[in-house]
Amino acid sequence: MQISVTLGVFVLVAAATLTGCSTSKDEMLPAGDSNMLELWQGTDGESGPSRGVEGRAALRRALTDNEQQATAGDDRSYSRTQESEISQQFPRLPNPDMVMFVFPHLAQGNTPVPGYSTVFPFYDQTQYAMPGERTEAL
């Protein structure tokens, strides 16, 4: 009984699959009366230009004023300009200078070294703020 049910399901699936392949190419996609030269020149065998040429002409239209302004605004948002270079998108975080005074001492026990002061940064690496992060209160 189990084998006959499995065989029946297999036959139904195979029949459905083969039915989809039974239509011909010419029935699904008729060739039409136009030849390749007419299509290339923009006529589809009738009196006027083909739909494809009209579609290309619509895509090649000039930009409207609103579209030009939006495009210019988009370009400015991510392009490098003099203004954005001056304002720096990633400003340096403050790194205070530490002043250290070295008292007079003897080097290697017998060479005198006079006292001096030296300056070094508090942090060993330069830190940068993220874009838009406030650095005024630091």
C-alpha positions in Angstrom: 0.0 0.0 0.0 2.8 2.4 1.0 4.7 1.8 -2.3 1.6 2.5 -4.4 1.0 5.8 -2.6 4.6 6.9 -3.1 4.5 5.9 -6.7 1.3 7.8 -7.3 2.7 11.0 -5.7 5.9 10.6 -7.9 3.8 10.2 -11.1 1.7 13.3 -10.2 4.8 15.4 -9.5 6.5 14.2 -12.7 3.4 15.0 -14.8 3.1 18.5 -13.4 6.7 19.2 -14.1 6.6 18.0 -17.7 3.4 20.0 -18.3 5.2 23.2 -17.6 7.7 22.3 -20.4 5.1 21.6 -23.0 4.6 25.1 -24.2 6.7 26.3 -27.1 8.9 29.4 -27.3 7.0 30.9 -30.1 3.7 30.5 -28.2 5.1 32.2 -25.1 7.1 35.0 -26.8 5.9 35.8 -30.3 8.5 37.2 -32.6 6.5 40.1 -34.1 6.9 41.8 -37.4 9.9 44.0 -36.6 13.4 43.2 -37.7 16.6 44.1 -35.7 17.5 47.1 -37.9 14.0 48.7 -37.3 14.3 48.2 -33.5 17.9 49.6 -33.5 16.8 52.7 -35.4 13.9 53.3 -33.0 10.9 52.1 -34.9 9.1 49.0 -34.1 7.7 48.3 -37.6 4.8 50.8 -37.1 4.6 54.5 -37.9 6.1 55.9 -34.7 9.0 55.4 -32.5 9.1 52.4 -30.2 8.3 52.4 -26.5 11.9 51.8 -25.6 13.1 55.0 -27.3 10.4 57.0 -25.5 11.5 55.5 -22.2 15.2 56.4 -22.9 14.2 60.0 -23.8 12.3 60.3 -20.5 15.4 59.1 -18.6 17.6 61.6 -20.4 15.5 64.6 -19.4 17.2 67.6 -17.8 17.1 67.9 -14.0 14.6 70.3 -12.5 15.6 73.1 -10.2 14.6 71.2 -7.1 16.6 68.1 -8.2 19.7 70.3 -8.9 19.5 71.9 -5.4 19.0 68.5 -3.8 22.0 67.1 -5.7 24.2 70.0 -4.7 23.2 69.6 -1.0 23.9 65.9 -1.1 27.4 66.6 -2.6 28.2 69.1 0.1 27.2 66.8 2.9 30.0 64.3 2.3 32.5 66.2 0.1 35.6 67.8 1.5 35.4 71.6 1.3 37.5 74.4 2.8 34.9 75.0 5.5 34.8 71.3 6.6 38.6 71.1 6.5 38.9 74.2 8.8 36.3 73.0 11.3 37.7 69.5 11.4 35.2 66.7 11.8 37.3 64.9 14.4 38.7 67.6 16.7 41.5 66.8 19.1 40.6 66.3 22.7 42.6 68.4 25.1 45.8 66.8 26.3 47.2 69.1 29.1 50.9 69.6 29.3 52.5 68.5 32.5 55.5 70.4 33.7 57.9 68.5 35.8 60.9 69.9 37.7 63.9 67.8 38.1 65.9 68.8 41.1 69.7 69.1 41.0 71.3 65.7 41.5 74.4 63.6 40.9 74.4 61.3 37.9 76.1 58.0 38.5 77.1 59.2 41.9 79.8 61.8 40.9 78.6 64.0 38.0 76.5 67.0 39.0 73.3 67.7 37.0 71.7 71.1 37.4 68.0 71.4 38.1 65.8 71.8 35.0 62.1 71.6 34.0 60.6 69.4 31.3 57.2 69.3 29.6 55.3 66.2 28.6 51.7 65.5 27.6 49.4 64.0 30.2 48.2 61.2 27.8 50.7 59.3 25.8 48.5 59.2 22.7 46.5 61.9 21.0 42.8 61.4 21.5 40.1 62.6 19.0 36.4 63.4 19.5 33.7 61.7 17.5 31.8 63.8 15.0 29.3 66.0 16.8 30.8 65.2 20.3 31.0 68.2 22.5 34.5 69.2 23.5 33.9 72.7 24.9 33.4 71.6 28.5 36.6 69.6 28.6 
